[in-house]
Amino acid sequence: MFKKLVGAVLAGVLAVQAAQAEERSVLGAGYLLVNDTLGDGYDRWRTGSAVFSLAYGPEWDGAAPEALGSLLEFRLGGEIIAPMSLRTQRSWDRRYASSVAFGVHNHIQRGWLEASLGAAVVAIGPQTNLDEIQGFIHRNAEAPLPSQQVLDAQIPNAWRLRGVAEFGTTVDFGDSARLRPFVELRGGDETLARVGFDFTLGSYGRADLLARDSVTGHRYSVVRAQTPGVSLIVGADAAKVADSIYLPEVGGLERTDVRTRLRAGVNWTGKKHSIFYGVSWLGKEFEAQPEEQLIGAINFTYRF
C-alpha cells in the first residue's frame, strides 16, 4: 500500500518540477490533528484523523493565482472510524474503518470566485495498518484496544479515486470580520454535495492559503502571512449524501440522507508561534446512531 502511495507522491512531484520548475518553490506547509478525546472525550465513530499539506507554486502574494495548475497543494491524510465500542461490534452500529489518502489540489482565484479542485488516491482497510498504529497508541496509553470481533468486521481493503471541488467567495465586513459561503462536491469513497459558510472575526486567514479538513470542516493554514492577533472562527454546513464506502447499507444499517456540522475555533498568532484549537459538532451519519458527537482539532506552529 505504501509503495503505491510513495509512487503517486513521486509522480506528482516530478510532474510539477517538469512544469515551470524555475518559477516555483515550496511556499509553506500546514497540518491539523483531530481526535474525539479533544471533544466529548469518547473513542467512537469519527474518532481520529490527521492531515498534512504542502504548497508548491509561484511567489505567494496573499491570494491564489488565476491560472489553472499554477498553485498546487499536495495533501496526505489518514482517518480511523470506529463503532460506539471498540470492544463490541453491535449489529446496528457502523463498522471499524481506516483510510489513507494522497491527493493534489489546485487553488485558483478569479475575481470574487475562489476555487479548489482536487483529486486523490484513497487506500481503505487493514492494508493501511492504521488499526495496528491505533492499537500501539492505546496499549501504551492503557486505553481500550479494538477487539478481534471489531477488527474482523472492519471495512475490507479497497482502493478509490476521490474528486473534490470547492467554490466560495469572501465578503468583508470592515477590517476584522469576514463571511465566506461555499459549496463543495465530493465523489469517490464518499459521494455528497455540501453547502455552508465560515465566519472569521480577526485576522486569521486573511492573506493565507487555507485548506479544508474533510472531517471537521475547519480550515487550516498552509501558507501563512503570520499576522499577529487572536481570531474567532465559526462555521456550519449541511451535506446531501448519496453514497459512502464507510457506511454500507447491510444488516439493517441505514445512512442518513443529510449530514450537518457546526464548528468553532480560536487561533492565536504571535511573531513566530501560532496555536489553533477548534471543536466540531457532527450530526448523525446513520439512522441508528444514538446521538451526535463532538470532536476537537489542534494545530501548533513555530517559525524558525
Number of C-alpha atoms within 10 A of each C-alpha: 12 12 8 11 18 12 11 16 18 12 12 14 14 12 11 18 15 9 12 11 13 9 11 16 15 14 19 18 20 21 22 24 18 26 25 22 16 19 18 14 14 16 20 20 24 24 25 24 23 19 23 20 25 18 24 23 22 19 14 20 10 14 15 24 20 16 12 12 15 19 23 24 26 20 23 21 20 19 21 21 22 23 24 21 19 20 15 15 23 13 11 16 23 28 24 29 28 25 26 26 22 23 23 23 23 23 26 22 18 12 8 10 12 20 22 22 20 20 20 21 21 22 24 26 22 20 16 21 16 19 22 13 11 14 17 13 13 14 12 8 9 9 11 13 18 21 14 13 13 20 21 13 13 22 21 16 14 14 16 16 15 19 20 20 17 19 17 20 17 17 13 14 10 7 10 13 18 20 18 16 17 18 18 19 17 20 18 19 21 16 18 21 18 18 18 19 18 21 19 22 17 21 23 28 23 21 18 22 24 20 24 15 20 13 19 24 22 25 19 25 22 21 23 21 18 20 19 16 14 17 19 18 22 19 21 19 19 18 20 16 18 14 17 15 16 20 20 15 14 9 9 12 18 18 21 17 15 17 18 18 21 19 21 20 20 19 21 19 21 14 11 12 14 20 15 19 19 22 25 25 19 20 18 20 21 19 15 15 20 10 10 13 21 23 25 24 25 20 17 16 14 11 9 5
